Each structure stands twice: as structure tokens, then as C-alpha cells.
Amino acid sequence: MSVTHKGRVLTRVFLNRSGMNAAVAMSEAMAIKLPALGGSNSGLVSTGLLYRVLALSQLDFRNPASYELAGTLVDEAISMQRGGGTSSGV
């Protein structure tokens, strides 16, 4: 799965176990249905949401801690889409 902007690849995850976990989390964060192999979907996302999607794409899901971090990032992204912002205090 690749995330692109104006034809340029911003990030890419590969078809392996870690990449597939990242792709599912990324699609949930963007509220976009995961496309079929070779397919594509479009969406409009904020820069804050994009930041979280880029972070999700870099997680190593061989590390169990990545699942907890991914859950937090996806929850924040969903909250942002609903207009809730984040509660990280940063």
C-alpha cells in the first residue's frame, strides 16, 4: 500500500505481515476502505492525520509494543476526524 500526494509516494508498506498490519491501521486512521491489490482509493486528510498515518507506516509490528502505539495513533486519528482533537497534552 502506498500513500501518495500529487503522484508522489509519501510512504509505502510492503506485502508482508508487518506491512499488512500497518496498511490496515493506516486505512482505519484515514477512514478509507483498504483497496484491493492493484486498486486505489482517494481521500482528503488533514496534516495532523497524515502525520499519524506516516507514523503508522514506520512501525515494526514484529515488536508487540507497536500494536499499542498503533491503537493510540488510530484512536487519535478517528478523534481528529470527528473534530475532537487529541488529549496528549503536548
N, C-alpha and C positions, 0 to 999 in steps of 0.2 A: 504494500500500500504506500502510495506517495501523496504528500500534501504539496500542492503547487499553488503559485500565485503568478498570474500573467504568463503562464507557460514555463515558469522556472520552478524547479523542485526545491522546496524548503526543507523537507525531511522525507525520509523513506525508511520503511521497516520491511524486512525480508520474510519470505515464506518459510519460517522455522517456528519452533514452539514459542520462543521469546517474542519474535516479531508478530506472531498471530495474537498473542496476549496484548501486545501494545496496540495493534490495529483495532481490536475490539474496544479497548479503553479509549482510544482516540476517537472512534466513531461515536461512542457514548458521550464523550465530552462535547463533541460538536453537534450532537443530536442529529446525526446523519446516518442513515442506514448504510451498513458496511456493503460496499459494492461487490458484485460477483467478480471472480477472476477475470481480468481484462476489461471490466466495466469501470464506470466513473460516476461520481455524484458531485453536486455543487452545493455550496453553502456560503453564507455571509457570517463571519465571526469577528468579534472584537479582538483587539491586540492582546488584551489580558487573557482571553480564552485561547488565542493562538499560542501564547507563551506556555500555557499549561499543556496544550497538545504537543508542542515541541519537547517539553519536559517528559511527557509520557513516552514519546518515541525514543528517548535515550535511556529508559530504564532497562536494566538487565533482569528479566524475570526468572533467571536461574537463582537469583537471590530472593529468598522468601520475603524480605522486608520491602521489596518492590511492590508487592501486592497491596500492602497497607498504604504506601505512598501513592500508588495509582488510585486507590479508592478515595483518598483525600483530594487528589487533583481532579478526579471526575466529579466528586460532590461539589467542589468549589466551582467548577465549570458550569454545572447544572444550576447552581445557585445564581451565578452571574447571568445566565440566560433568562432567569426568572426575575432579574432585577434586584436580587438580594445582596450582591457584593460578596465579600469574604469577611470572615471573622478572625483572620490570622493575627491582627493587631500590629502588623508590620507597616 
